[in-house]
Amino acid sequence: MFEIFKDKFNNLKQALTNTAQTLVGNVVSTVSSNDDTYSEFTLDEIEDTLISADLGVGYAAELTDNLRNKKDAKPSELKNYLKEEFKKTLAQAGKTELNYDENGLNIYFITGVNGAGKTTLIAKMAYRFKREGKKVLVAAADTFRAAAEEQLNIWSDRAGADIVRRDKADPASVVYEAIQKAKAENYDVILTDTAGRLQNKFNLMEELKKIKTVIDKQAPQSLKESILVIDANTGQNGLQQAKVFSQAVNLTSVALTKLDGSAKGAIIIAIAKEMKLPVKLVGTGEKMEDLKAFNPDEFIDALFEN
């Protein structure tokens, strides 16, 4: 069992306070404990509240229709019903443990729009791997944004990781160089940063495909995760981002950043439902230690305990 990101969330309940109110508190407050059955008005209100909590129209309608079609559904059991449905949805998205091979090279292909938190996520991952004694190399493949490379350089130094950086070079060539270096010098981990310029979607998608091709050719067994980084505050936009990036890269998982203070953390459940993508890493602050493994049961329990 890979243990690097396994330490517990001490502050998960606190980080989810706003999301819990939006997703659970507001929905549960639509019903009265004195009600024996759901009225059509109440069901419509539940559906609207679930949509506004960023669960998505389709999923909100499905959850509400289930209540509508259950003859024995009781408003007093709404909280338990939602809790079990959310747990089921997260379980169906797949396992949440980060893939890692102790006996080989591990490449993590990090994608996402600019501003989502890719650079700081990579730094935190590098820090955690280094802390466990792993040899870590960062491939700075967002080569046309000098500020991104400089920031990644600073963060890599701070984490104690090495970096392959070539300003203005072809991003795929940087990844190629990183793989050759990793093979020659026995690195355990490569963390690959990528561009996230959605304003020119076609060029970006082609760039990502080219990088993926290099990895597949040069280290076919080493790609352990293609991780989409999503800012928790983007809500339903996060789902659209997942659809766009999955066209270019076979995404395996999601890392959710800036969960602390966000009211839109329910996007985790929406992505699990629609894209069948598990969240594996969650960022809850600025410190290097503020990156945790995602535990679905802990997440749902914290949501419903708030």
VENUR-V474300 format. One record per residue. N is the residue number from 1. RES is the residue in one letter. PSI is psi in radians with two decimals (none if undefined). D_LAST is the distance of its C-alpha to the last C-alpha in whole Angstrom. Layout:
# VENUR-V474300
N | RES | PSI | D_LAST
N | RES | PSI | D_LAST
This chain:
# VENUR-V474300
1 | M | 2.29 | 31
2 | F | 2.12 | 30
3 | E | -0.01 | 28
4 | I | -0.72 | 28
5 | F | 0.37 | 24
6 | K | -0.03 | 23
7 | D | 2.63 | 21
8 | K | 2.69 | 18
9 | F | 1.91 | 15
10 | N | -0.45 | 14
11 | N | 0.38 | 12
12 | L | -0.79 | 10
13 | K | -0.74 | 7
14 | Q | -0.73 | 8
15 | A | -0.47 | 10
16 | L | 0.15 | 8
17 | T | -0.86 | 6
18 | N | -0.72 | 9
19 | T | -0.70 | 9
20 | A | -0.70 | 6
21 | Q | -0.77 | 8
22 | T | -0.76 | 11
23 | L | -0.73 | 11
24 | V | -0.95 | 9
25 | G | -0.84 | 8
26 | N | -0.60 | 12
27 | V | -0.82 | 13
28 | V | -0.54 | 12
29 | S | -0.14 | 14
30 | T | -0.27 | 17
31 | V | 2.72 | 18
32 | S | 2.46 | 19
33 | S | -0.26 | 19
34 | N | -0.21 | 22
35 | D | 2.37 | 23
36 | D | -0.53 | 25
37 | T | 2.92 | 26
38 | Y | 2.21 | 24
39 | S | 2.82 | 27
40 | E | -0.62 | 28
41 | F | -0.79 | 26
42 | T | -0.74 | 23
43 | L | -0.72 | 23
44 | D | -0.68 | 24
45 | E | -0.71 | 22
46 | I | -0.80 | 19
47 | E | -0.81 | 21
48 | D | -0.69 | 21
49 | T | -0.68 | 18
50 | L | -0.69 | 17
51 | I | -0.78 | 20
52 | S | -0.29 | 19
53 | A | 0.17 | 16
54 | D | 0.46 | 18
55 | L | -0.29 | 19
56 | G | 2.60 | 22
57 | V | -0.81 | 25
58 | G | -0.80 | 26
59 | Y | -0.71 | 23
60 | A | -0.73 | 21
61 | A | -0.71 | 25
62 | E | -0.80 | 25
63 | L | -0.71 | 21
64 | T | -0.71 | 23
65 | D | -0.63 | 26
66 | N | -0.75 | 25
67 | L | -0.71 | 24
68 | R | -0.63 | 27
69 | N | -0.14 | 29
70 | K | 1.99 | 27
71 | K | -0.52 | 29
72 | D | 0.25 | 27
73 | A | 2.23 | 24
74 | K | 2.33 | 22
75 | P | -0.55 | 19
76 | S | -0.29 | 18
77 | E | 0.20 | 17
78 | L | -0.75 | 16
79 | K | -0.83 | 12
80 | N | -0.66 | 14
81 | Y | -0.86 | 17
82 | L | -0.73 | 14
83 | K | -0.82 | 13
84 | E | -0.66 | 16
85 | E | -0.72 | 18
86 | F | -0.72 | 16
87 | K | -0.72 | 17
88 | K | -0.76 | 20
89 | T | -0.77 | 20
90 | L | -0.66 | 19
91 | A | -0.64 | 22
92 | Q | -0.29 | 25
93 | A | -0.30 | 24
94 | G | 3.06 | 26
95 | K | 2.58 | 25
96 | T | 0.03 | 23
97 | E | 2.41 | 25
98 | L | 2.27 | 28
99 | N | 2.35 | 31
100 | Y | 2.38 | 33
101 | D | 2.01 | 37
102 | E | -0.32 | 38
103 | N | 0.30 | 42
104 | G | -3.06 | 42
105 | L | 2.40 | 41
106 | N | 2.00 | 38
107 | I | 2.28 | 37
108 | Y | 2.01 | 34
109 | F | 1.89 | 35
110 | I | 2.11 | 32
111 | T | 2.96 | 32
112 | G | 2.85 | 30
113 | V | 2.72 | 31
114 | N | 2.36 | 32
115 | G | -0.11 | 29
116 | A | -0.39 | 26
117 | G | 0.41 | 27
118 | K | -0.82 | 29
119 | T | -0.80 | 31
120 | T | -0.56 | 28
121 | L | -0.79 | 27
122 | I | -0.75 | 30
123 | A | -0.75 | 31
124 | K | -0.69 | 28
125 | M | -0.76 | 29
126 | A | -0.77 | 32
127 | Y | -0.78 | 31
128 | R | -0.75 | 29
129 | F | -0.74 | 32
130 | K | -0.68 | 35
131 | R | -0.45 | 33
132 | E | 0.16 | 33
133 | G | 0.27 | 37
134 | K | 2.65 | 37
135 | K | 2.05 | 40
136 | V | 2.35 | 38
137 | L | 2.30 | 40
138 | V | 2.27 | 38
139 | A | 1.92 | 40
140 | A | 1.44 | 40
141 | A | 0.17 | 41
142 | D | 1.28 | 40
143 | T | -0.24 | 43
144 | F | 0.09 | 44
145 | R | 1.63 | 41
146 | A | -0.67 | 42
147 | A | -0.63 | 39
148 | A | -0.76 | 37
149 | E | -0.73 | 40
150 | E | -0.76 | 40
151 | Q | -0.74 | 36
152 | L | -0.65 | 36
153 | N | -0.81 | 39
154 | I | -0.82 | 38
155 | W | -0.69 | 34
156 | S | -0.76 | 36
157 | D | -0.78 | 39
158 | R | -0.64 | 35
159 | A | -0.27 | 34
160 | G | 0.37 | 38
161 | A | 2.70 | 38
162 | D | 2.84 | 41
163 | I | 2.49 | 42
164 | V | 2.07 | 44
165 | R | 2.25 | 45
166 | R | 1.66 | 47
167 | D | 2.34 | 47
168 | K | 0.05 | 48
169 | A | 2.90 | 49
170 | D | 2.17 | 48
171 | P | -0.70 | 44
172 | A | -0.56 | 46
173 | S | -0.56 | 48
174 | V | -0.75 | 46
175 | V | -0.70 | 44
176 | Y | -0.84 | 47
177 | E | -0.72 | 48
178 | A | -0.73 | 45
179 | I | -0.74 | 45
180 | Q | -0.74 | 49
181 | K | -0.76 | 48
182 | A | -0.71 | 45
183 | K | -0.77 | 48
184 | A | -0.55 | 51
185 | E | 0.25 | 49
186 | N | 0.93 | 46
187 | Y | 2.66 | 43
188 | D | -0.57 | 40
189 | V | 2.38 | 38
190 | I | 2.22 | 38
191 | L | 2.03 | 35
192 | T | 1.99 | 37
193 | D | 2.60 | 36
194 | T | 2.88 | 37
195 | A | 2.84 | 37
196 | G | 0.74 | 35
197 | R | 1.52 | 37
198 | L | -0.26 | 36
199 | Q | -0.37 | 39
200 | N | 1.32 | 41
201 | K | -0.75 | 40
202 | F | -0.87 | 43
203 | N | -0.74 | 44
204 | L | -0.79 | 40
205 | M | -0.70 | 40
206 | E | -0.68 | 44
207 | E | -0.77 | 43
208 | L | -0.70 | 40
209 | K | -0.69 | 42
210 | K | -0.74 | 45
211 | I | -0.78 | 43
212 | K | -0.69 | 41
213 | T | -0.73 | 45
214 | V | -0.80 | 46
215 | I | -0.79 | 43
216 | D | -0.63 | 44
217 | K | -0.73 | 48
218 | Q | -0.50 | 48
219 | A | 1.13 | 45
220 | P | -0.48 | 45
221 | Q | -0.01 | 43
222 | S | -0.30 | 41
223 | L | 1.87 | 38
224 | K | -0.59 | 35
225 | E | 2.46 | 32
226 | S | 1.82 | 32
227 | I | 2.21 | 29
228 | L | 2.15 | 28
229 | V | 2.17 | 26
230 | I | 2.32 | 24
231 | D | 2.17 | 22
232 | A | -0.44 | 18
233 | N | -0.13 | 19
234 | T | -0.27 | 22
235 | G | -2.31 | 20
236 | Q | -0.42 | 23
237 | N | -0.51 | 25
238 | G | -0.63 | 24
239 | L | -0.71 | 25
240 | Q | -0.70 | 29
241 | Q | -0.72 | 29
242 | A | -0.70 | 28
243 | K | -0.74 | 31
244 | V | -0.88 | 34
245 | F | -0.49 | 33
246 | S | -0.30 | 34
247 | Q | -0.51 | 37
248 | A | -0.57 | 38
249 | V | 2.46 | 36
250 | N | 1.48 | 35
251 | L | 2.45 | 32
252 | T | -0.38 | 30
253 | S | 3.03 | 27
254 | V | 2.49 | 24
255 | A | 2.17 | 23
256 | L | 2.10 | 20
257 | T | 2.83 | 20
258 | K | 0.65 | 19
259 | L | -0.54 | 15
260 | D | 2.16 | 14
261 | G | -0.20 | 14
262 | S | 2.51 | 14
263 | A | 0.06 | 13
264 | K | 0.41 | 15
265 | G | -0.22 | 14
266 | A | -0.21 | 14
267 | I | -0.46 | 18
268 | I | -0.80 | 17
269 | I | -0.67 | 17
270 | A | -0.73 | 20
271 | I | -0.70 | 22
272 | A | -0.71 | 22
273 | K | -0.89 | 23
274 | E | -0.64 | 26
275 | M | -0.17 | 27
276 | K | 0.72 | 27
277 | L | 2.16 | 26
278 | P | 2.49 | 23
279 | V | 2.30 | 21
280 | K | -0.48 | 22
281 | L | 2.51 | 21
282 | V | 2.28 | 19
283 | G | 2.31 | 19
284 | T | 0.37 | 17
285 | G | -3.09 | 20
286 | E | -0.35 | 23
287 | K | 2.73 | 24
288 | M | -0.56 | 26
289 | E | -0.18 | 24
290 | D | 0.89 | 21
291 | L | 2.15 | 21
292 | K | 2.74 | 20
293 | A | 2.50 | 20
294 | F | 2.18 | 18
295 | N | 1.92 | 17
296 | P | -0.75 | 16
297 | D | -0.74 | 14
298 | E | -0.73 | 12
299 | F | -0.87 | 11
300 | I | -0.74 | 10
301 | D | -0.73 | 9
302 | A | -0.67 | 6
303 | L | -0.75 | 6
304 | F | -0.13 | 6
305 | E | -0.29 | 4
306 | N | none | 0
